Amino acid sequence: MNRLVLSIIALAGCLTVNGEAPDFNCKRGVGYPKEVCYVPECTDAIKAHIQHEFNAAFKYMYMGAYFGQDTVNRPGLSKFLLEAASEERSHAIQMLDYLNLRGIKLDSTLDYKFDPDTMLSSTTGYKETLEEALNMEIEVTDLINNVVIKCSDDYHGADVFTNPILDEQHDGVRKLQGAIRSFNDLLAGHTGNGLQLAEYLFDKKMMSGEF
C-alpha cells in the first residue's frame, strides 16, 4: 500500500498543471554525456535573456566611464556603475555556463547584437542617473522573473535563476533605493553651490563603499 501511495505521489510530481508531463528532451546516445535533459522553453528563454544582461552591462560601463572623466569627476558613482556592469556581465556568464552544464548547444541564437542606441544614458545628472540605474535593475529583475516562469517545469533551471541571480537583483534594487533616499536627504535644504557640495559629499560616501 505504501509503495502504491509513493508511486502515485511521484507520478503526480512529474505532471504539470494541465496534467501533461513536461518534455525534458532527453537524448541517449553513444559517448558522454549519455543523457541530456532540458525543457526547450526554459533554455530558449535563457538564451534570449543573455542579450538583456549584456545590454545592461554595456550601458553601466558607458555611464561609469562618463562619470569617471576628469571633467565630471564623480569617482564614487563611476565605481558603483562599473561594479554594476561587472555584476550584469557575470550574470550573463553564469547563464552561458549553465547552458554548457546542461549540454545545450550554443548556436546562432546567442549571437550578441550590439546596439549603440541602447547603451547611451538618457541623462547626465547625478540623481537622475541613480534613478535610471534603479529602473534598469527593476526591468532586468522583471525579465528574470519571466525566465523563472518559463523554467517552472525545469526545477534546476528555475533554482539557478532564483539563487543567486534573482537574489543579487533584489539586493541591487534595495541598495539603489537606499542610495536615492540618502541622496535626497543630503540635498534637503541646499540651494546653489550647496547642491554641488552635497553631491560631492555623497559621492565620497559611494567611493568609500557605503552604497
VENCORPE-V952883 format. One record per pair of residues at least 12 apart in sequence whose ideal C-beta (glycine too) atoms are under 10 Angstrom apart, sorted by the first residue. I is the first residue (numbers start at 1). J is the second residue. D is the distance in whole Angstrom. If there is no record, write none. Layout:
I_J_D + I_J_D
//
This chain:
13_155_10 + 14_153_10 + 15_153_10 + 16_152_8 + 16_153_6 + 17_152_9 + 17_153_10 + 20_153_10 + 21_153_9 + 22_39_6 + 22_40_10 + 22_41_9 + 22_42_9 + 22_152_9 + 22_153_4 + 22_154_7 + 23_37_10 + 23_38_10 + 23_39_7 + 23_40_7 + 23_41_9 + 23_153_9 + 24_36_9 + 24_37_4 + 24_38_6 + 24_39_6 + 24_40_9 + 24_42_10 + 24_153_8 + 24_154_8 + 25_37_7 + 25_38_6 + 25_39_7 + 25_40_6 + 25_43_9 + 25_104_10 + 26_38_8 + 27_103_8 + 32_103_10 + 33_102_9 + 33_103_6 + 35_103_9 + 36_102_7 + 36_103_4 + 36_104_8 + 36_105_10 + 37_102_8 + 37_103_9 + 37_154_9 + 37_156_9 + 38_99_9 + 38_102_5 + 38_103_8 + 38_104_6 + 38_151_10 + 38_154_7 + 38_156_9 + 38_157_8 + 39_102_10 + 39_150_8 + 39_151_7 + 39_152_9 + 39_153_5 + 39_154_4 + 39_155_10 + 39_156_10 + 39_157_7 + 39_158_10 + 40_104_9 + 40_150_10 + 40_154_10 + 41_149_10 + 41_150_5 + 41_151_8 + 41_152_9 + 41_153_8 + 41_154_8 + 41_157_10 + 42_102_9 + 42_104_10 + 42_147_8 + 42_148_9 + 42_149_10 + 42_150_5 + 42_151_4 + 42_152_8 + 42_153_7 + 42_154_4 + 42_155_10 + 42_156_9 + 42_157_5 + 42_158_8 + 42_161_9 + 43_98_9 + 43_99_7 + 43_102_7 + 43_104_5 + 43_105_10 + 43_109_10 + 43_150_9 + 43_151_9 + 43_154_8 + 43_157_7 + 44_104_10 + 44_109_8 + 44_147_10 + 44_150_8 + 45_143_9 + 45_144_10 + 45_146_7 + 45_147_5 + 45_148_9 + 45_149_8 + 45_150_4 + 45_151_7 + 45_154_10 + 45_157_9 + 45_161_9 + 46_95_5 + 46_96_9 + 46_98_7 + 46_99_6 + 46_102_9 + 46_104_8 + 46_110_10 + 46_147_6 + 46_150_8 + 46_151_8 + 46_154_10 + 46_157_7 + 46_160_9 + 46_161_8 + 47_95_8 + 47_96_9 + 47_99_7 + 47_104_8 + 47_106_8 + 47_107_8 + 47_109_5 + 47_110_6 + 48_109_8 + 48_110_9 + 48_143_9 + 48_146_9 + 48_147_8 + 48_150_9 + 49_91_9 + 49_92_9 + 49_95_7 + 49_140_9 + 49_143_6 + 49_144_7 + 49_146_8 + 49_147_5 + 49_150_9 + 49_161_9 + 49_165_10 + 50_91_9 + 50_92_5 + 50_93_9 + 50_94_10 + 50_95_5 + 50_96_7 + 50_99_9 + 50_109_10 + 50_110_6 + 50_112_8 + 51_92_9 + 51_109_10 + 51_110_8 + 51_111_9 + 51_112_6 + 51_113_7 + 51_115_10 + 51_143_10 + 52_88_9 + 52_91_10 + 52_92_9 + 52_118_10 + 52_136_10 + 52_139_8 + 52_140_6 + 52_143_5 + 52_144_9 + 52_147_10 + 53_87_10 + 53_88_5 + 53_89_7 + 53_90_9 + 53_91_5 + 53_92_4 + 53_93_9 + 53_94_9 + 53_95_7 + 53_96_10 + 53_112_10 + 53_140_7 + 53_143_9 + 53_144_9 + 53_165_9 + 54_88_8 + 54_89_7 + 54_91_9 + 54_92_5 + 54_112_5 + 54_113_9 + 54_114_8 + 55_88_8 + 55_92_10 + 55_112_9 + 55_113_9 + 55_114_9 + 55_115_8 + 55_118_5 + 55_119_8 + 55_136_9 + 55_140_9 + 56_84_8 + 56_85_8 + 56_87_9 + 56_88_4 + 56_89_9 + 56_91_9 + 56_92_9 + 56_118_9 + 56_133_9 + 56_136_6 + 56_137_8 + 56_139_8 + 56_140_6 + 56_143_10 + 57_84_8 + 57_85_5 + 57_86_8 + 57_87_8 + 57_88_4 + 57_89_4 + 57_90_9 + 57_91_8 + 57_92_7 + 57_119_10 + 58_85_7 + 58_88_9 + 58_89_9 + 58_112_10 + 58_114_7 + 58_115_9 + 58_116_9 + 58_118_8 + 58_119_5 + 59_81_9 + 59_84_9 + 59_85_8 + 59_88_9 + 59_118_7 + 59_119_5 + 59_120_8 + 59_121_7 + 59_132_9 + 59_133_9 + 59_136_7 + 60_80_9 + 60_81_5 + 60_82_7 + 60_83_8 + 60_84_5 + 60_85_4 + 60_86_8 + 60_87_8 + 60_88_6 + 60_89_9 + 60_119_10 + 60_121_10 + 60_133_7 + 60_136_8 + 61_81_8 + 61_82_7 + 61_84_9 + 61_85_4 + 61_86_9 + 61_88_9 + 61_89_9 + 61_119_8 + 62_81_9 + 62_85_9 + 62_116_9 + 62_118_10 + 62_119_5 + 62_120_7 + 62_121_7 + 63_77_8 + 63_78_8 + 63_80_10 + 63_81_5 + 63_82_9 + 63_84_9 + 63_85_8 + 63_119_9 + 63_120_9 + 63_121_5 + 63_123_9 + 63_124_9 + 63_129_6 + 63_132_8 + 63_133_7 + 63_136_9 + 64_77_8 + 64_78_5 + 64_79_8 + 64_80_8 + 64_81_3 + 64_82_4 + 64_83_8 + 64_84_8 + 64_85_6 + 64_86_10 + 64_129_10 + 65_78_7 + 65_81_8 + 65_82_8 + 65_85_9 + 66_78_8 + 66_81_9 + 66_120_10 + 66_121_7 + 66_124_7 + 66_129_9 + 67_79_9 + 67_80_9 + 67_81_7 + 67_82_9 + 67_121_10 + 67_124_9 + 67_126_8 + 67_129_7 + 67_203_9 + 68_81_9 + 68_82_8 + 72_124_8 + 72_126_9 + 73_200_9 + 73_203_9 + 74_126_7 + 74_129_9 + 74_199_8 + 74_200_8 + 74_202_9 + 74_203_5 + 74_206_8 + 74_207_9 + 75_203_7 + 75_204_9 + 75_206_8 + 75_207_6 + 76_126_10 + 76_199_10 + 76_200_9 + 76_201_10 + 76_202_8 + 76_203_4 + 76_204_6 + 76_205_7 + 76_206_3 + 76_207_4 + 76_208_8 + 76_209_9 + 76_210_9 + 76_211_8 + 77_126_6 + 77_129_7 + 77_130_8 + 77_133_9 + 77_179_9 + 77_199_9 + 77_202_9 + 77_203_6 + 77_206_6 + 77_207_9 + 77_211_10 + 78_203_9 + 78_206_9 + 78_207_9 + 79_203_9 + 79_206_7 + 79_207_6 + 79_208_10 + 79_209_9 + 80_129_10 + 80_130_9 + 80_133_8 + 80_175_9 + 80_176_9 + 80_179_8 + 80_203_9 + 80_206_5 + 80_207_9 + 80_209_9 + 80_211_7 + 81_121_10 + 81_129_8 + 81_130_10 + 81_133_7 + 81_206_10 + 83_172_10 + 83_209_10 + 84_133_7 + 84_136_8 + 84_137_8 + 84_172_7 + 84_175_10 + 84_176_9 + 87_137_10 + 87_165_10 + 87_168_7 + 87_169_9 + 87_171_10 + 87_172_7 + 88_136_9 + 88_137_9 + 88_140_7 + 88_168_10 + 88_169_10 + 88_172_9 + 90_165_9 + 90_168_9 + 91_140_8 + 91_144_9 + 91_161_9 + 91_164_9 + 91_165_6 + 91_166_10 + 91_168_8 + 91_169_8 + 92_112_9 + 94_160_8 + 94_161_9 + 94_164_8 + 94_165_6 + 94_168_10 + 95_110_10 + 95_144_10 + 95_147_9 + 95_160_8 + 95_161_8 + 95_165_8 + 96_110_8 + 97_160_10 + 98_156_9 + 98_157_7 + 98_160_5 + 98_161_9 + 98_165_10 + 99_157_10 + 101_156_9 + 101_160_9 + 102_154_9 + 102_156_8 + 102_157_8 + 102_160_10 + 121_133_9 + 121_136_10 + 125_199_10 + 126_183_8 + 126_187_10 + 126_195_10 + 126_196_10 + 126_198_10 + 126_199_5 + 126_200_10 + 126_202_8 + 126_203_8 + 126_206_10 + 127_179_10 + 127_180_7 + 127_183_6 + 127_184_8 + 127_187_8 + 127_195_10 + 127_199_8 + 127_202_9 + 130_176_6 + 130_177_10 + 130_179_6 + 130_180_5 + 130_183_7 + 130_184_10 + 130_202_10 + 130_206_10 + 130_211_9 + 131_176_8 + 131_180_6 + 131_183_10 + 132_176_10 + 133_172_9 + 133_173_10 + 133_175_10 + 133_176_6 + 133_179_9 + 133_180_9 + 134_172_9 + 134_173_7 + 134_175_9 + 134_176_4 + 134_177_7 + 134_179_9 + 134_180_7 + 135_173_10 + 135_176_9 + 136_172_9 + 136_173_10 + 136_176_9 + 137_168_10 + 137_169_6 + 137_170_9 + 137_171_10 + 137_172_5 + 137_173_5 + 137_174_9 + 137_175_9 + 137_176_6 + 137_177_9 + 138_169_9 + 138_172_10 + 138_173_6 + 138_176_9 + 138_177_10 + 140_165_10 + 140_169_6 + 140_172_9 + 140_173_10 + 141_165_10 + 141_166_7 + 141_168_10 + 141_169_4 + 141_170_7 + 141_172_8 + 141_173_6 + 142_169_9 + 143_169_10 + 144_161_6 + 144_162_9 + 144_165_6 + 144_166_6 + 144_168_10 + 144_169_6 + 145_161_9 + 145_162_9 + 145_166_7 + 145_169_9 + 147_160_10 + 147_161_6 + 147_162_10 + 147_165_9 + 147_166_9 + 148_160_10 + 148_161_5 + 148_162_6 + 148_165_9 + 148_166_7 + 175_210_10 + 175_211_6 + 176_211_8 + 178_210_10 + 178_211_7 + 179_202_8 + 179_205_9 + 179_206_7 + 179_210_9 + 179_211_4 + 180_211_10 + 182_202_7 + 182_205_8 + 182_206_10 + 182_210_8 + 182_211_7 + 183_198_8 + 183_199_8 + 183_202_5 + 183_203_10 + 183_205_9 + 183_206_9 + 183_211_9 + 184_198_10 + 184_202_10 + 185_198_10 + 185_202_10 + 186_198_5 + 186_199_8 + 186_201_7 + 186_202_5 + 186_205_9 + 187_199_8 + 187_202_8
//
